[in-house]
Amino acid sequence: MVLRHWDPFHEMRRMHGGLDRFRNGLPTWDGSREPYTWAIPVDVVREGDEIVVHATLPGVDPDDIEVSVEDNLLTIKGSTKESGETGRKEEDYLVKERRTGSFRRTLRLPKTADADKARPHYDNGVLTVSFPRLESKKVKRLKVSTGEGPGS
């Protein structure tokens, strides 16, 4: 059994994600049901004094990935192309699960993340973006003195 910290906004974010998935399935302006963008799966972890974002982007050319940070919002966007299967018609597919087209994911970073020192790295289909903690936001340990009070 995993114990989780209760987050009162978790259900709201989950509902928002469900509405986004529903909206992306609706017909677009050109009448197709293909969404403009698809969300990429991410993990955000704390590793020591760093916040690390892992985004799964299999088969994506690193030159097609754009990473930006503005106002504590990390945005990962880009696109994938058909993998050399030109000339195939939609009705030729029996199963088509690999996504192509544009993708975009935006995450709010904690205020402790130093966006100026972010380090993105792409390896084996996983984009990793590391953010060190701001020095001013790190926990400061204070020594407790004994004896006479302060100013004595």
N, C-alpha and C positions, 0 to 999 in steps of 0.2 A: 504494500500500500504506500502510495506516495502522498506526502503531505504538501499542500500548496498554500502559499500566502493568498488570502482572499483578496480579490480585486473586484470592487463593486462595478467597474466599467467593463469587465470581461464580456459579459453578455451583450452589452451594447456594441462592442467592437465585433463580436461574433455575428450579430445581426447585421451590422454594417457590411461585413464581408459577404454575408449571404445575399444582401441586396445588390452588392457589386456584381457577384456571380450571376444573379438573375438578370440584372441590367445588361451585362455583357452578352447574354444569350438572346436578347431581343434583336430584332432586325436593325441593322445600321442604316444610315442615310441612303446607301446604294441598294438596299433591299436584301443584302446577304445576311446570314446569321453568324458570320465570322466576327468575333469580337475584335475591336481595334487593338487591344493589348491583352496580354495574359499575365497574371501575377506569378512571380517566381517564389519557390519555397525558400525560407530563410530560417536560420537559427541565430539568436543573439545570446552570447555568453559573456560572463565576467571571468577573465583569466588574470589573476593577480591584480595589477594596477591598470589593466587594459579592458576595454569593451571591444569584443570581437564579433563581427557579423560574418556569417558564412551563408552564401547564396549559391544554390545549385543551378548551374547553367550548362548542362551537358551538350556538347557539340556546338557550342557558340564560339565563334572566332573572337579572340581577345580584342581585336581591332574594332569589333562591332559592339563593344560594351562601353557605356559612358557612366562614370561615377561622379556625383557632385554632392556637395554639402552646402546648404544655405539655410540660415536661421535655425540651426540644429535639426534640419531635416536631411537625412541621407536619401538620395535618389539614385537608383540603379536602373538604367534603361538601355535598350538596344534592340537588335532584331536578329532573327535567324532566317536563313534561306532554305529553299528546298534543297535536299542533298543530292544534287546531280541527277534527279529523276525527271528530267524535262521530257515533255511529250506525253506524260501520263494524264489521263482524264480522271476526273473525280469518280466516275462510275467504275473505273478499273480497280479501285481499292476494295478489298474485302474488309480490312481493318486499317484504320488510319488514326493512330493515337499520338504520334509525334507532332508537337506544335511547331508551327512556323509563323513568321510575322513578327510584330513588335511585342516587346515586353517592357514592363515598368513596375517598379516597387519603390515606395517611399516609406521610410521609417523615421519616427521622431527619436532623436538621440537624447540620452540623459544630459542634464546641464553639466555634469562632471566630465563629459567627453571633450577632448581637445581636437576640434575639427581641423585646426591648422597643421597638426602633425599626423593626420590620417595616412595610413599606408595600405593601398589596395594591392592585392596579389592574386593572380589567376593560375590555377594548376589543376590538371585532370578534371576539368568541368566544374570546379568549385572556385568561386570568387570569395576571397577573404579580405575584409577591410578591418584593420585594427586601429583603434582610437586610444591613445594613452589618456590617463586621467589628468585633469588640470592640477598643477601643483597646489594651487590655492584651495582646491576642493578635497584634497587628500585628508584623511583622518590624522589629526595631530594628537599625539599622546602627551599629556601633561603630567609632570611628576608632582605627587602630593607631598607637601612638606609637613613636618610635625613640629611641635614646640610652640614658640610664640607666634602670634598672628602676623599677618602682613603689615608692613609699615612699622614694625617694632624694632 
